[in-house]
Amino acid sequence: MQPTEGLSVARRALDVEDYIDIVRRHKSWIFGPFLFCLVTSVVGAYLWPDSYVSQAVIMIKPQQIPESMVQSSVNQQIFDRLNAMEQEVRSRAVLTTIINTYDLYKRERAREPIEDVIDTMNKNIAVNVVGQPSTTRTVPAFAVQFTYSDRYMAQRVTQDLVARFTEISQRNRTNATFETTQFMQDEVATAKKELDAVENRLTEFELKNNGRLPDQVQGMMQALQALQAQVTAIDTAISRANQDKLQLESNLRILRDRLAELNKQEPEATVAAAERNEKLAEVDRDIEAVQDALRVMRQRYSDAYPDVQNAQGRLEALRQKRAEILKDAEEKKQQDAKSAKIPAGPRPDSPAIAAEKRGLDTQIKQIQAQIEAKDLEIQEYNKNMKRASDGIKSYQSRIEQVPIGDKEYTDLLRDRDLAKQRYADAQAKLDKAQVAQEMENRKQGETLELLDPASLPSTPTQPKRYVVIPVGAALGLILGLVIAGAREMKDTSLKNLKDVRAYTQMAILGSIPLLENDFVVRRRKRLAWLGWTTACLAAVVIMSGSVVYYYVSKT
């Protein structure tokens, strides 16, 4: 009996008996998906090739020598270097070499391009940090894993990957230290060329301006002061020598006058000569005093200075006075000779006068020799004075010219100091780089050490059959229940007396069961059992065949 079409009637609540009836009515739709999914999961699990994971652990051994003593030339963090090494190992060239060497992925290479095979192998390689989270920059150790269907081949490939990691690490560190050393050698050579060029320019400047360099000013000032002191001492010595010479000349004149008086033998002439000699000696003393004063003033003032001109005037007047005295003495001698009654001529001297004359001659010769010596001494003093004066002028000229090249010389000195500093810094860095290179050559730096060798896996990691089969069966059962529920929701017929009472609101006095042909019913049941039995047997055969194929191919 069907409900009235066009009316919307709410379904009644189902109980346990209703659910049992639903399962009984739709048992084929529930068991069918369950059996199909079970067979599919079993076949798929056993036909899915095994995947074995071989793992090796590499420990990063830190530098053996303290970094405070030897600083490594490799400044890249190990985390970054590990990523770089991993990228190099995963490169197309390396993976292609490994695939060809170990003849990996035969079936894949037969039906896929090499790029896809490389991507497949790349996915089967895993590099994981051990002991620290991946967010830190320090890596104490890392694990290298390779997944493959052959467990022996997986171990061999893992060993090859470990060897490549070790080789790449050592090669990179060696290359880094070598390139650093080579770079610093080039820097040292460049710095040395710059230093030599600056020193050559400085040497040329010093040779060209020798004696006028700023750092020679102090020495030139000291030399100038020494020459000025020498000039003063020479001038004093000249003054003293002139005074001694004037004294000797005065004594010489006195002795000559005395000798002349003795030769005349006239007492009156002798007295007059003595007076003239006394006047002449006084004038000579005045001349000597004026000359000394004039010499002192010329050291401080020029000839145009008034006091110097006055002194020159007095000296000229005294010299004229001396000349007049000498002229008067000569005229007096001539007058005495004319007025004498007895003719002039040699007269014999008394023994005393003769002895005195001989003594005067000896003294005169001695004084003349002394005067000649003083002249030579004064000439030598004048030569020294000229040399000292020329030296003073030369030093003064040099000192005046010093500021002209002061800036250029200062710039050259600064450039030389900077070039020396750059050369020293480059040389120090080169020494450090060479020590670091020697450390790497001796394998005392950071190295990769195999902590756990590549393992030989005994059980496959994929697929997890004991998980895949139950999950597949559960999914098939769920699918069957969903299908049964959908069919039940779509079927709106009345199934039992509960539906009749609930939807018709009528009292049920009795029910007549549906009568079918017994033969037809039995035949339908036999066909159903035959079909399901065949399906189950086929499922068992298929699942058993996949299991047998798995173990046969494995051996």
C-alpha positions as CSV (number, residue, x, y, z in Angstrom):
1,M,0.0,0.0,0.0
2,Q,1.5,3.4,-1.1
3,P,0.9,6.7,0.7
4,T,-1.1,9.3,-0.9
5,E,0.9,11.1,-3.7
6,G,1.5,14.8,-3.2
7,L,1.3,14.7,0.6
8,S,4.4,15.2,2.7
9,V,4.4,12.9,5.7
10,A,7.2,12.8,8.3
11,R,8.9,9.5,8.7
12,R,8.5,7.7,11.9
13,A,11.4,7.1,14.3
14,L,13.3,3.8,13.6
15,D,14.1,1.3,16.2
16,V,16.6,-1.6,16.4
17,E,14.3,-4.0,14.7
18,D,13.9,-1.5,11.8
19,Y,17.6,-1.3,11.4
20,I,17.9,-5.1,11.4
21,D,15.2,-5.2,8.7
22,I,17.1,-2.6,6.6
23,V,20.3,-4.6,6.8
24,R,18.4,-7.8,5.9
25,R,16.7,-6.1,2.9
26,H,19.9,-4.4,1.6
27,K,22.5,-7.0,2.6
28,S,23.7,-7.5,-0.9
29,W,24.4,-3.7,-1.3
30,I,26.3,-3.7,1.9
31,F,28.4,-6.9,1.4
32,G,29.1,-6.1,-2.3
33,P,31.1,-2.8,-1.7
34,F,32.7,-4.3,1.4
35,L,34.0,-7.3,-0.6
36,F,35.1,-5.2,-3.5
37,C,37.1,-2.8,-1.3
38,L,38.6,-5.6,0.6
39,V,39.8,-7.4,-2.5
40,T,41.0,-4.1,-4.0
41,S,43.0,-3.2,-0.8
42,V,44.5,-6.6,-0.5
43,V,45.5,-6.7,-4.2
44,G,46.8,-3.2,-4.1
45,A,48.7,-3.7,-0.9
46,Y,50.5,-6.8,-2.2
47,L,51.1,-5.6,-5.7
48,W,52.4,-2.3,-4.4
49,P,56.2,-2.6,-4.5
50,D,58.0,-2.6,-1.2
51,S,60.0,0.5,-0.3
52,Y,63.0,0.1,1.9
53,V,64.6,3.1,3.7
54,S,68.4,3.0,4.4
55,Q,69.7,5.6,6.7
56,A,73.1,6.9,7.7
57,V,73.9,9.5,10.4
58,I,76.7,12.0,9.8
59,M,78.1,13.9,12.7
60,I,79.5,17.4,12.2
61,K,82.8,17.4,14.0
62,P,83.8,20.9,15.0
63,Q,87.2,22.5,14.5
64,Q,89.9,20.8,16.6
65,I,92.0,23.9,17.1
66,P,90.4,26.7,19.2
67,E,89.0,29.5,17.1
68,S,90.7,32.0,19.4
69,M,94.0,30.7,18.1
70,V,93.2,29.9,14.5
71,Q,90.2,31.4,12.8
72,S,88.7,29.4,9.9
73,S,88.4,31.0,6.5
74,V,84.9,29.5,6.1
75,N,82.5,31.9,7.7
76,Q,79.3,30.3,6.4
77,Q,77.1,28.7,9.0
78,I,76.9,24.9,8.9
79,F,73.1,25.1,8.4
80,D,73.6,27.1,5.2
81,R,76.5,24.9,4.0
82,L,74.4,21.8,4.7
83,N,71.6,23.2,2.5
84,A,74.2,24.1,-0.2
85,M,75.7,20.6,-0.1
86,E,72.2,19.1,-0.3
87,Q,71.3,21.1,-3.3
88,E,74.6,20.0,-5.0
89,V,73.9,16.3,-4.2
90,R,70.3,16.7,-5.5
91,S,71.6,18.3,-8.7
92,R,70.7,16.7,-12.0
93,A,74.2,15.7,-12.9
94,V,74.9,13.9,-9.6
95,L,71.6,12.0,-9.6
96,T,72.0,11.0,-13.2
97,T,75.4,9.6,-12.4
98,I,74.1,7.7,-9.5
99,I,71.2,6.3,-11.5
100,N,73.5,5.2,-14.3
101,T,76.1,3.8,-11.9
102,Y,73.7,1.6,-9.9
103,D,71.2,1.0,-12.8
104,L,68.2,2.3,-10.7
105,Y,64.6,2.7,-11.9
106,K,64.8,0.4,-14.9
107,R,61.1,0.3,-15.6
108,E,60.7,4.0,-15.0
109,R,63.6,4.8,-17.4
110,A,62.0,2.6,-20.0
111,R,58.7,4.5,-20.1
112,E,59.5,7.9,-18.7
113,P,61.9,10.7,-19.6
114,I,65.1,11.0,-17.4
115,E,63.8,14.3,-15.9
116,D,60.8,12.5,-14.3
117,V,63.1,9.7,-13.1
118,I,65.4,12.2,-11.5
119,D,62.4,13.9,-9.8
120,T,61.3,10.5,-8.5
121,M,64.7,9.8,-7.0
122,N,64.9,13.3,-5.6
123,K,61.7,12.6,-3.7
124,N,63.1,9.4,-2.4
125,I,66.1,11.2,-0.9
126,A,65.7,12.8,2.6
127,V,68.2,14.9,4.6
128,N,67.0,15.5,8.2
129,V,68.7,17.3,11.0
130,V,69.3,15.1,14.1
131,G,69.2,16.4,17.6
132,Q,68.2,20.0,16.9
133,P,65.1,21.6,15.4
134,S,65.5,22.9,11.9
135,T,64.9,26.5,13.0
136,T,68.3,26.7,14.7
137,R,71.5,27.6,12.8
138,T,73.6,24.9,14.6
139,V,73.5,21.3,13.3
140,P,75.2,18.7,15.5
141,A,74.4,15.8,13.1
142,F,72.2,15.0,10.1
143,A,70.7,11.8,8.7
144,V,70.7,10.9,5.0
145,Q,67.9,8.5,3.9
146,F,67.2,6.9,0.6
147,T,64.1,4.9,-0.3
148,Y,64.1,2.1,-2.9
149,S,62.5,-1.2,-3.7
150,D,65.7,-3.1,-3.3
151,R,67.0,-2.9,0.2
152,Y,70.6,-3.8,-0.8
153,M,70.6,-1.1,-3.5
154,A,69.1,1.4,-1.0
155,Q,72.1,0.7,1.3
156,R,74.6,1.2,-1.5
157,V,73.0,4.4,-2.7
158,T,72.9,5.7,0.8
159,Q,76.6,5.0,1.2
160,D,77.3,6.8,-2.1
161,L,75.3,9.8,-0.9
162,V,77.2,9.9,2.4
163,A,80.5,9.7,0.5
164,R,79.4,12.6,-1.7
165,F,78.4,14.7,1.3
166,T,81.8,14.1,2.9
167,E,83.6,14.8,-0.4
168,I,81.7,18.0,-1.1
169,S,82.2,19.3,2.4
170,Q,86.0,18.7,2.2
171,R,86.2,20.1,-1.3
172,N,84.2,23.2,-0.5
173,R,86.3,24.0,2.6
174,T,89.6,23.3,0.8
175,N,88.5,25.5,-2.1
176,A,87.3,28.3,0.2
177,T,90.6,28.4,2.1
178,F,92.6,28.2,-1.1
179,E,90.6,31.0,-2.7
180,T,90.8,33.1,0.4
181,T,94.6,32.6,0.5
182,Q,94.9,33.4,-3.2
183,F,92.8,36.5,-2.8
184,M,94.8,37.7,0.2
185,Q,98.0,37.1,-1.8
186,D,96.7,39.3,-4.5
187,E,95.7,41.9,-2.0
188,V,99.2,41.9,-0.4
189,A,100.8,42.2,-3.8
190,T,98.5,45.2,-4.7
191,A,99.2,46.8,-1.3
192,K,102.9,46.3,-1.8
193,K,102.8,47.9,-5.2
194,E,100.9,50.9,-3.8
195,L,103.4,51.2,-0.9
196,D,106.4,51.0,-3.3
197,A,104.8,53.7,-5.5
198,V,104.2,56.0,-2.6
199,E,107.7,55.5,-1.2
200,N,109.2,56.2,-4.6
201,R,107.3,59.5,-4.9
202,L,108.3,60.4,-1.4
203,T,112.0,59.6,-2.1
204,E,111.9,61.6,-5.3
205,F,110.4,64.5,-3.4
206,E,113.0,64.3,-0.6
207,L,115.9,64.1,-3.1
208,K,114.5,67.1,-5.0
209,N,113.8,69.2,-1.9
210,N,116.7,68.0,0.3
211,G,117.4,70.6,2.9
212,R,114.0,72.2,2.5
213,L,111.8,69.5,4.0
214,P,109.5,70.3,6.8
215,D,111.0,67.7,9.1
216,Q,114.4,69.3,8.6
217,V,113.3,72.8,9.8
218,Q,114.4,72.0,13.4
219,G,117.8,70.9,12.2
220,M,118.2,73.9,9.9
221,M,117.2,76.3,12.7
222,Q,119.8,74.7,15.0
223,A,122.4,74.9,12.3
224,L,121.4,78.5,11.6
225,Q,121.8,79.4,15.3
226,A,125.1,77.7,15.4
227,L,126.3,79.7,12.3
228,Q,125.1,82.9,13.9
229,A,127.0,82.1,17.1
230,Q,130.0,81.3,15.0
231,V,129.7,84.6,13.2
232,T,129.6,86.4,16.5
233,A,132.6,84.5,17.7
234,I,134.5,85.2,14.5
235,D,133.7,88.9,14.6
236,T,134.9,89.1,18.2
237,A,138.1,87.3,17.2
238,I,138.5,89.7,14.2
239,S,138.1,92.7,16.6
240,R,140.6,91.3,19.0
241,A,143.0,90.5,16.2
242,N,142.6,94.1,14.8
243,Q,143.3,95.5,18.2
244,D,146.4,93.4,18.6
245,K,147.5,94.5,15.1
246,L,146.9,98.1,15.9
247,Q,148.9,97.7,19.1
248,L,151.7,96.0,17.2
249,E,151.7,98.8,14.5
250,S,151.8,101.4,17.2
251,N,154.7,99.7,18.9
252,L,156.4,99.3,15.5
253,R,156.0,103.1,14.9
254,I,157.4,103.9,18.2
255,L,160.4,101.7,17.7
256,R,161.0,103.1,14.2
257,D,160.8,106.6,15.5
258,R,163.2,105.8,18.3
259,L,165.6,104.3,15.8
260,A,165.3,107.4,13.6
261,E,166.0,109.6,16.5
262,L,169.1,107.7,17.4
263,N,170.2,107.9,13.8
264,K,169.9,111.8,13.8
265,Q,171.9,112.2,17.0
266,E,170.3,115.7,17.7
267,P,168.7,116.1,21.0
268,E,166.2,118.7,19.8
269,A,165.1,116.6,16.9
270,T,164.7,113.7,19.3
271,V,162.4,115.7,21.5
272,A,160.3,116.9,18.6
273,A,160.1,113.4,17.2
274,A,159.0,112.1,20.6
275,E,156.3,114.7,20.7
276,R,155.2,113.8,17.2
277,N,155.3,110.1,18.0
278,E,153.1,110.7,21.1
279,K,150.5,112.6,19.0
280,L,150.6,110.0,16.3
281,A,150.1,107.2,18.9
282,E,147.2,109.1,20.4
283,V,145.6,109.5,16.9
284,D,146.2,105.7,16.2
285,R,144.4,104.8,19.5
286,D,141.5,107.0,18.5
287,I,141.3,105.4,15.1
288,E,141.4,101.9,16.6
289,A,138.6,102.8,19.0
290,V,136.4,104.3,16.2
291,Q,137.0,101.2,14.0
292,D,136.0,98.8,16.8
293,A,132.8,100.8,17.5
294,L,132.0,100.9,13.7
295,R,132.5,97.2,13.4
296,V,130.1,96.5,16.2
297,M,127.4,98.8,14.8
298,R,127.7,97.2,11.3
299,Q,126.7,93.8,12.9
300,R,123.4,95.2,13.8
301,Y,122.8,98.1,11.4
302,S,123.4,98.8,7.7
303,D,125.7,101.5,6.3
304,A,122.8,103.9,5.9
305,Y,122.2,104.0,9.7
306,P,123.0,107.6,11.1
307,D,125.2,106.3,13.9
308,V,127.2,104.3,11.4
309,Q,127.6,107.3,9.1
310,N,128.8,109.5,12.0
311,A,131.3,106.9,13.0
312,Q,132.6,106.7,9.4
313,G,132.9,110.5,9.4
314,R,135.0,110.5,12.7
315,L,137.2,107.7,11.3
316,E,137.9,109.7,8.1
317,A,138.7,112.9,10.2
318,L,141.1,110.9,12.4
319,R,142.8,109.4,9.4
320,Q,143.3,112.9,7.9
321,K,144.7,114.2,11.2
322,R,147.2,111.3,11.2
323,A,148.2,112.1,7.6
324,E,148.7,115.7,8.6
325,I,150.9,114.7,11.5
326,L,153.0,112.5,9.3
327,K,153.2,115.3,6.7
328,D,154.4,117.8,9.4
329,A,157.0,115.4,10.6
330,E,158.3,114.9,7.1
331,E,158.5,118.7,6.5
332,K,160.2,119.1,9.8
333,K,162.8,116.6,8.9
334,Q,163.5,118.3,5.6
335,Q,163.8,121.7,7.3
336,D,166.2,120.3,9.9
337,A,168.4,118.9,7.2
338,K,168.6,122.2,5.4
339,S,169.3,124.3,8.4
340,A,172.0,122.0,9.7
341,K,175.5,123.6,9.3
342,I,177.3,120.3,9.1
343,P,176.5,118.1,6.2
344,A,174.3,115.1,6.9
345,G,176.1,111.8,6.9
346,P,176.7,108.8,8.9
347,R,178.6,109.4,12.1
348,P,180.0,106.8,14.3
349,D,177.7,105.7,17.1
350,S,178.6,105.2,20.7
351,P,178.6,101.6,22.0
352,A,175.4,102.2,23.9
353,I,173.6,103.7,20.9
354,A,174.8,100.9,18.7
355,A,173.5,98.3,21.2
356,E,170.2,100.1,21.5
357,K,169.9,100.3,17.7
358,R,170.5,96.6,17.4
359,G,167.9,95.9,20.0
360,L,165.4,98.2,18.2
361,D,166.1,96.4,14.9
362,T,165.4,93.0,16.5
363,Q,162.2,94.2,18.1
364,I,161.0,95.8,14.8
365,K,161.5,92.6,13.0
366,Q,159.7,90.6,15.6
367,I,156.8,93.0,15.6
368,Q,156.7,92.9,11.8
369,A,156.5,89.2,11.9
370,Q,153.7,89.4,14.5
371,I,151.8,91.9,12.3
372,E,152.1,89.5,9.3
373,A,150.8,86.7,11.4
374,K,147.9,88.8,12.5
375,D,147.2,89.7,8.9
376,L,147.1,86.0,8.0
377,E,144.9,85.3,11.0
378,I,142.5,88.2,10.1
379,Q,142.3,86.8,6.5
380,E,141.4,83.4,7.8
381,Y,138.8,84.9,10.1
382,N,137.4,86.8,7.1
383,K,137.2,83.6,5.0
384,N,135.4,81.8,7.9
385,M,133.1,84.8,8.3
386,K,132.2,84.7,4.6
387,R,131.5,80.9,4.7
388,A,129.4,81.3,7.8
389,S,127.5,84.3,6.2
390,D,126.9,82.2,3.1
391,G,125.6,79.3,5.2
392,I,123.3,81.6,7.1
393,K,121.8,83.0,3.8
394,S,121.4,79.4,2.5
395,Y,119.6,78.2,5.6
396,Q,117.4,81.3,5.7
397,S,116.5,80.7,2.0
398,R,115.7,77.0,2.7
399,I,113.6,77.9,5.7
400,E,111.7,80.5,3.7
401,Q,111.0,77.8,1.0
402,V,109.8,75.1,3.4
403,P,106.0,76.2,3.4
404,I,105.9,75.8,-0.4
405,G,106.1,72.0,-0.4
406,D,104.7,71.5,3.1
407,K,101.2,70.3,2.0
408,E,102.6,68.0,-0.7
409,Y,105.1,66.5,1.7
410,T,102.4,66.0,4.4
411,D,100.1,64.3,1.8
412,L,102.9,62.0,0.8
413,L,103.7,61.1,4.4
414,R,100.0,60.4,5.0
415,D,99.7,58.3,1.9
416,R,102.7,56.3,2.9
417,D,101.3,55.7,6.4
418,L,98.0,54.6,4.9
419,A,99.7,52.4,2.4
420,K,101.9,50.9,5.2
421,Q,98.7,50.2,7.3
422,R,97.0,48.6,4.4
423,Y,100.0,46.4,3.6
424,A,100.3,45.4,7.3
425,D,96.6,44.5,7.5
426,A,96.7,42.6,4.2
427,Q,99.8,40.7,5.4
428,A,98.2,39.9,8.7
429,K,95.1,38.6,7.0
430,L,97.3,36.6,4.6
431,D,99.1,35.0,7.5
432,K,95.7,34.0,9.1
433,A,94.5,32.6,5.8
434,Q,97.7,30.5,5.3
435,V,97.3,29.1,8.8
436,A,93.7,28.3,8.2
437,Q,94.6,26.6,4.9
438,E,97.3,24.6,6.7
439,M,94.7,23.6,9.3
440,E,92.3,22.4,6.5
441,N,95.1,20.5,4.8
442,R,95.8,18.7,8.0
443,K,92.1,18.0,8.5
444,Q,92.0,19.8,11.8
445,G,89.1,22.0,10.8
446,E,85.4,21.2,10.8
447,T,84.8,17.8,9.2
448,L,82.0,15.4,8.6
449,E,82.4,12.1,10.4
450,L,80.2,9.0,9.8
451,L,78.4,8.3,13.1
452,D,76.1,5.5,11.9
453,P,76.9,3.8,8.6
454,A,74.2,3.1,6.0
455,S,71.7,0.6,7.5
456,L,70.5,-2.5,5.7
457,P,66.7,-2.4,6.2
458,S,65.1,-5.7,7.0
459,T,61.4,-4.7,6.7
460,P,59.8,-2.4,4.1
461,T,58.5,0.9,5.3
462,Q,55.9,1.1,2.5
463,P,53.3,-0.1,2.0
464,K,51.9,-0.7,5.6
465,R,49.7,-3.7,4.6
466,Y,48.3,-4.3,8.1
467,V,47.0,-0.8,7.9
468,V,46.0,-0.6,4.3
469,I,43.8,-3.8,4.3
470,P,41.7,-3.0,7.4
471,V,41.3,0.6,6.2
472,G,40.1,-0.6,2.8
473,A,37.7,-3.1,4.3
474,A,36.3,-0.4,6.7
475,L,35.9,2.0,3.8
476,G,34.0,-0.7,1.8
477,L,31.7,-1.4,4.7
478,I,31.0,2.3,5.2
479,L,30.4,2.6,1.4
480,G,27.9,-0.3,1.6
481,L,26.1,1.1,4.6
482,V,25.9,4.5,2.8
483,I,24.4,2.9,-0.3
484,A,21.9,0.9,1.8
485,G,20.9,4.0,3.6
486,A,20.5,5.9,0.4
487,R,18.3,3.2,-1.1
488,E,16.2,3.0,2.1
489,M,15.7,6.7,2.1
490,K,14.6,6.6,-1.6
491,D,12.2,3.7,-1.0
492,T,8.9,5.1,0.4
493,S,6.8,1.9,0.4
494,L,5.3,0.5,3.6
495,K,7.5,-2.3,4.8
496,N,5.6,-3.7,7.9
497,L,2.6,-3.2,10.1
498,K,4.4,-0.4,12.0
499,D,4.5,1.7,8.8
500,V,0.8,1.0,8.1
501,R,-0.3,2.1,11.6
502,A,2.0,5.1,11.6
503,Y,1.1,6.4,8.1
504,T,-2.6,5.3,7.7
505,Q,-3.8,5.9,11.3
506,M,-6.0,2.8,10.9
507,A,-6.6,0.0,13.3
508,I,-5.2,-3.2,11.9
509,L,-7.3,-6.3,12.6
510,G,-5.1,-8.8,10.8
511,S,-2.5,-9.2,8.0
512,I,-2.2,-11.7,5.1
513,P,1.4,-12.6,4.2
514,L,2.6,-12.5,0.6
515,L,2.3,-15.9,-1.0
516,E,4.9,-16.7,-3.7
517,N,5.7,-19.8,-5.7
518,D,8.0,-22.0,-3.6
519,F,10.0,-23.1,-6.6
520,V,10.6,-19.6,-7.8
521,V,11.7,-18.6,-4.3
522,R,14.1,-21.4,-3.9
523,R,15.5,-20.9,-7.4
524,R,16.1,-17.2,-6.6
525,K,17.8,-18.0,-3.4
526,R,20.0,-20.7,-5.0
527,L,21.0,-18.2,-7.7
528,A,21.8,-15.6,-5.1
529,W,23.9,-18.0,-3.0
530,L,25.7,-19.2,-6.2
531,G,26.5,-15.7,-7.3
532,W,27.8,-14.6,-3.9
533,T,29.7,-17.9,-3.4
534,T,31.4,-17.4,-6.8
535,A,32.2,-13.8,-6.0
536,C,33.7,-14.8,-2.6
537,L,35.7,-17.6,-4.2
538,A,36.9,-15.3,-6.9
539,A,37.9,-12.7,-4.3
540,V,39.7,-15.3,-2.3
541,V,41.6,-16.5,-5.4
542,I,42.5,-13.0,-6.4
543,M,43.7,-12.1,-2.9
544,S,45.6,-15.3,-2.5
545,G,47.1,-14.9,-6.0
546,S,48.4,-11.4,-5.1
547,V,49.8,-12.6,-1.8
548,V,51.6,-15.6,-3.6
549,Y,52.9,-13.3,-6.3
550,Y,54.3,-10.9,-3.7
551,Y,56.2,-13.6,-1.9
552,V,57.3,-15.4,-5.0
553,S,58.7,-12.1,-6.6
554,K,60.3,-11.2,-3.3
555,T,62.3,-14.3,-3.1
